[in-house]
Amino acid sequence: MEEEPRWRSCLYECRVMHHRRSPREHRFEYGIFLACIDLDELGVLDGSLRWFGWNRRRVVSFHDADHMGRGGVPADGGTTGGARAALEGWLASQGIHLPAGARVRLLTFPRVLGYVFNPVSFYFVETPEGGPLLAVAEVGNTFGEQKPYVVPLDRPADGSRRPFFRVVTPKHFYVSPFSALDLNFDFRLEEPGERLAVGVNDVDAQGKTVLVSTLTGSRVPLTDAWLRRMLLRYPLVTLRTITLIHWQALRLWLKRLPWHRKSERPDLQRGVVGR
């Protein structure tokens, strides 16, 4: 039996489901795998795994430049600053300052054979003691833009349920030509553990959910052996994802869903961190 690695970083084998309820019914589901990277462990992972690299070419790799609107590019080209520093800088611009020793895990697609497209990534921030603090959803579009959203902790006062992260917030971001810009995102994120449960819905001004999106999965170790298994089960997963996005867009167009041009409402495209 393969030994469990000594780091917190891991992989999740997942199912993605999208169900558009309005103005036409449209549903699909498919399998993927994601990396959940403790950003303080990148150097250890890069030095310990043959199939994984940090800011360099490997079969599977993590590049700081893929996050926070390229604000994650390390100042020295590879080992300092990076996605964590860019996240902390963006949070500071929102009036949020992380405590010393806070840990950050990033749930995201890695690059596979040098290619990646991330529809959405999630940062989970913990206190130095390991308790949940806040989350950030980093939404991307096919124009190469990204927009982060703070998702605060929702902890019931009576302790009746497990704490999770939740916010309903104006989208103000062009994600799809089939989604109006005046919708709200409804984020509901559970802290990653042995199981993964994420929900990102589109909600209109009347509170009606027009699009349901879920991401569920199971944790597996981040090892060379498990990377090979995931690549065999989900070959070219990142290229497949962008291909499926365009395939589903074609299906929606054939169903004659209303089309929203990106140039129509620039006033509703705010807080974008990369253009």
Buried (B, 14 or more C-beta within 10 A) or exposed (E): EEEEBEBBBBBBBBBBBBBBBEEEEBEEEBEBBBBBBBBBBBEBBBEBBEBBBBBEEBBBBBBBBBBBBBBBBBEEEBBEBBBBBBBBEBBEEEEBEBEEEBBBBBBBBBBBBEEBBBBBBBBBBBEEEEEBBBBBBBBBBBEEBBBBBBBEBBEEEEEEEEBBBBBEBBBBBBBBBBBBBEBBBBBBBBBBEEEBBBBBBBBBEEEEBBBBBBBBBEBBBBBBEBBEBBBEEBEEBBBBBBEBBEEBBEEBEEEEBEEBEEEBBEEBBEEBBBE
